[in-house]
Amino acid sequence: QVQLVESGGGLVQAGGSLRLSCAASGRIFDITTMAWYRQAPGKQRELVAQASTGGTTNYADSVKGRFTISRDNAKKTVYLQMNNLKPEDTAVYYCNVKYRSWWNRPESDYWGQGTQVTVSS
């Protein structure tokens, strides 16, 4: 079984910063992709940023230049540094990892429980 523990959400004023973290543990042989998604009320879940094992990162256009994703492979942890936050960034943020439980097992997909980020104007 895999566990993802997210932290760092909260309430912040527009222009402020928050840092989210997500630590994975459990039966993990290796992790390929670690990512952050978000879902605002009444909207579909969308990709915010993702980071591959090789260091490649990808961002939604709406957060480019403001958010930075990073990962500590030794700690199996992914971070999302969010700067210059805007009210439209308000959402529940979810961590997602793609991993293998053993070398010969197929890749699996796992979601965190979500952490609320609220940006006031």
N, C-alpha and C positions, 0 to 999 in steps of 0.2 A: 504494500500500500504506500501511497505517496501523500505527503502533507505539504501544503503551501501556507505559510504564515505571512500575511501582509500587514504592513503598518505604515504610518506616516500621514494618513489622511487628516482632514480637519477643515476648519473654517478660516479663511484668510481674505483680506481685502484685495481688491483689484490692484495689480502691480506687485503683489507680494509673491513669496516663494514657498514651495513645499517640496519635500523629498519623500518619495514613496520607496519602500523596500519590500522585497518578497523573497523569503528564504524557503528553499525546497529541502525536503528530507524524506527518508524512507528508502524503498527498494528502487534505487536509481543506479544504473550502470553508467550512463552518460546522458547529458542534456544537449540537444541540438540547438533549438531556438528558445529564447526567453522573450516574452513580449508583454506589453501592457495594452489593454483595451479599455474602453469606457462606454458607458451607456447612460444617456441623459433621459429624463422622464419623457415618455412618448416617442422615443427615438430608438433606432436599431443600435446594437452594439457595434462599435467601430474600432479599428486598429489605431492605436496612438503611436506606438513605436515598437520595434523589435530588434533583437540583437542575436546574431548567429554565433556559433562557437568560434568561427574564424575571425570575428571582429566586425563583420559587415553589419551596418545598422540601416534602418529604414524608418522614416517618419511620415506621419500624416502631414499634408501641406499646411493644415491649420496650426500646427505646433512647431514647425521648422523654425529654428533660430531661437526658440524659447525653451524647449524641453530637450533634455539630454538623457539618453538611456545608457546604462553601463552595467557590466556584470562582473562578479567575482566568481570565477569558476571553481576555485578551491572551496569557497563557502557555499556554492550553489545558490547564489543570491543575485538578484537583479534589482537595480535601482532606477528610479525615474526622477531626475531633478527637474522641477517645474518652476521656471522663472517668469516674471511679468505675466502673472496669471490674469485671466479675463473672466468676466461672469459667464461667458459661453463655455468655459472649461468645466463648469459645474456638472458633475456626473458621479456615478459610482465607477471606480477604476478597478479593473480585474487583471490579475496576473495570470499569464498562461505559459505553460512550459510544454515542450515536446521532448520526450525522453525515451530511452530504452531501459527496461528493467534488467536486461542481460544482453550480452554481445550478439546473441543469435535471435533476439526477440524483435518484433516489429516496433516501430515508433508508436508511442501512445501520446495522448493529449490530456492535459490536466489543468483545471481552473482553480484559482483561489476564490475565497468567499466574497471578495470585493471590499473596497474601502471608500467611504464617501469623501468627496472633495467638493467643498462649497466656496464659491468666490463671490463676495459681496461687492456691489458697485459703490 
